[in-house]
């Protein structure tokens, strides 16, 4: 069993021979697992099916309609794309700079930009003007 989190940090601090490896995401990986989602044609079931697929699970979706809805089909196509990433059309030893940039934009840069967008929204939600009045009220009530 590999160490993760603070346990790994403490081991590395006390043992110079300990090799570090980013493993925390391995703890949440569903690679090689099978997930079954009922009610997955739309709504929360569809969101859950996509989240499980993004985590690496092979997902089977069941629902009452005999054929999948438009949102399911669009999500299914999206899941297929994110599951395989983007590869070049030519061998990597022959990539042009523009080809490689397109691959990096989809497979790497998109992760950064998505994280930045999420971070900005979280910053607004947790530290934006909407919460300041509540924080001031809490200070008045609890820190007199």
C-alpha positions as CSV (number, residue, x, y, z in Angstrom):
1,X,0.0,0.0,0.0
2,X,1.4,3.4,-0.9
3,X,1.3,6.4,1.4
4,X,-0.8,9.4,0.4
5,X,-1.5,12.8,1.9
6,X,0.1,13.9,5.2
7,X,1.3,10.4,5.9
8,X,3.4,10.5,2.7
9,X,4.7,14.0,3.6
10,X,5.8,12.9,7.0
11,X,7.5,9.8,5.7
12,X,9.4,11.9,3.1
13,X,10.5,14.3,5.8
14,X,11.9,11.5,8.0
15,X,13.2,9.1,5.4
16,X,15.5,10.6,2.6
17,X,15.2,7.4,0.6
18,X,11.4,7.7,0.4
19,X,10.4,8.4,-3.2
20,X,7.6,10.8,-3.7
21,X,4.8,10.2,-6.2
22,X,1.5,12.0,-6.7
23,X,-1.0,9.3,-5.8
24,X,-4.0,11.0,-4.3
25,X,-5.9,11.0,-7.6
26,X,-5.2,7.2,-7.8
27,X,-7.3,6.9,-4.6
28,X,-10.3,8.4,-6.4
29,X,-9.8,6.6,-9.8
30,X,-12.6,4.3,-11.0
31,X,-10.4,2.9,-13.7
32,X,-11.3,-0.8,-14.4
33,X,-14.5,-0.5,-12.4
34,X,-18.1,-0.9,-13.7
35,X,-20.9,1.4,-12.7
36,X,-24.6,1.0,-13.3
37,X,-26.8,4.2,-13.3
38,X,-30.5,4.0,-13.4
39,X,-32.4,7.0,-14.6
40,X,-29.4,8.1,-16.5
41,X,-31.2,9.4,-19.6
42,X,-31.4,12.9,-18.2
43,X,-31.0,15.1,-15.1
44,X,-29.0,13.9,-12.1
45,X,-28.7,10.4,-13.4
46,X,-27.0,11.7,-16.6
47,X,-24.7,14.0,-14.6
48,X,-23.7,11.0,-12.4
49,X,-23.1,8.8,-15.4
50,X,-20.8,11.4,-16.9
51,X,-19.0,12.0,-13.6
52,X,-18.4,8.2,-13.2
53,X,-17.1,8.0,-16.8
54,X,-14.8,10.9,-16.2
55,X,-13.4,9.1,-13.2
56,X,-12.6,6.1,-15.4
57,X,-15.5,3.7,-14.9
58,X,-17.2,1.7,-17.6
59,X,-20.7,3.0,-17.2
60,X,-24.0,1.2,-18.1
61,X,-27.0,3.5,-18.1
62,X,-30.6,2.3,-17.8
63,X,-33.8,4.3,-18.0
64,X,-37.5,3.9,-18.9
65,X,-37.5,5.5,-22.4
66,X,-37.0,3.0,-25.2
67,X,-34.5,5.3,-27.0
68,X,-32.0,7.8,-25.6
69,X,-32.8,11.5,-25.5
70,X,-30.9,14.2,-27.2
71,X,-29.0,15.2,-24.1
72,X,-28.0,11.6,-23.5
73,X,-26.7,11.3,-27.0
74,X,-24.7,14.5,-26.8
75,X,-23.3,13.5,-23.4
76,X,-22.4,10.1,-24.7
77,X,-20.5,11.6,-27.7
78,X,-18.7,14.0,-25.3
79,X,-17.8,11.1,-22.9
80,X,-16.3,9.2,-25.9
81,X,-14.2,12.3,-26.8
82,X,-12.8,12.9,-23.3
83,X,-12.2,9.2,-22.8
84,X,-9.8,9.0,-25.7
85,X,-8.3,12.5,-25.7
86,X,-6.9,13.9,-28.9
87,X,-4.1,12.3,-30.8
88,X,-2.3,13.5,-33.9
89,X,-3.2,12.2,-37.3
90,X,0.4,11.6,-38.1
91,X,3.2,9.8,-36.2
92,X,4.5,12.0,-33.3
93,X,8.0,12.3,-34.9
94,X,6.4,14.1,-37.8
95,X,4.1,16.5,-35.9
96,X,4.1,20.1,-37.1
97,X,4.0,22.7,-34.4
98,X,0.4,23.5,-35.0
99,X,-0.6,19.9,-34.8
100,X,1.1,19.5,-31.5
101,X,-0.4,22.7,-30.2
102,X,-3.9,21.5,-31.0
103,X,-3.2,18.3,-29.1
104,X,-1.9,20.2,-26.1
105,X,-4.8,22.7,-26.2
106,X,-7.3,19.8,-25.8
107,X,-5.4,17.4,-23.6
108,X,-3.6,19.8,-21.2
109,X,-4.4,23.4,-21.6
110,X,-8.2,22.8,-21.3
111,X,-7.6,21.4,-17.8
112,X,-5.9,24.6,-16.7
113,X,-8.5,26.8,-18.2
114,X,-11.4,24.8,-16.7
115,X,-9.7,24.9,-13.3
116,X,-9.2,28.6,-13.6
117,X,-12.8,29.2,-14.5
118,X,-14.0,27.0,-11.6
119,X,-11.6,28.8,-9.2
120,X,-13.0,32.2,-10.3
121,X,-16.5,31.0,-9.6
122,X,-15.6,29.6,-6.3
123,X,-13.8,32.8,-5.4
124,X,-17.0,34.8,-6.2
125,X,-19.2,32.4,-4.2
126,X,-17.1,32.1,-1.2
127,X,-15.4,35.6,-1.0
128,X,-17.6,37.7,-3.2
129,X,-19.8,40.6,-2.2
130,X,-22.8,38.3,-1.6
131,X,-21.2,36.8,1.5
132,X,-19.6,39.9,3.0
133,X,-22.8,41.1,4.7
134,X,-23.2,37.6,6.2
135,X,-19.6,37.6,7.4
136,X,-20.1,41.0,9.0
137,X,-23.2,39.9,10.7
138,X,-21.5,36.8,12.0
139,X,-18.7,38.9,13.5
140,X,-21.2,41.1,15.2
141,X,-23.1,38.2,16.7
142,X,-20.2,35.9,17.7
143,X,-17.2,38.1,18.2
144,X,-18.4,40.8,20.5
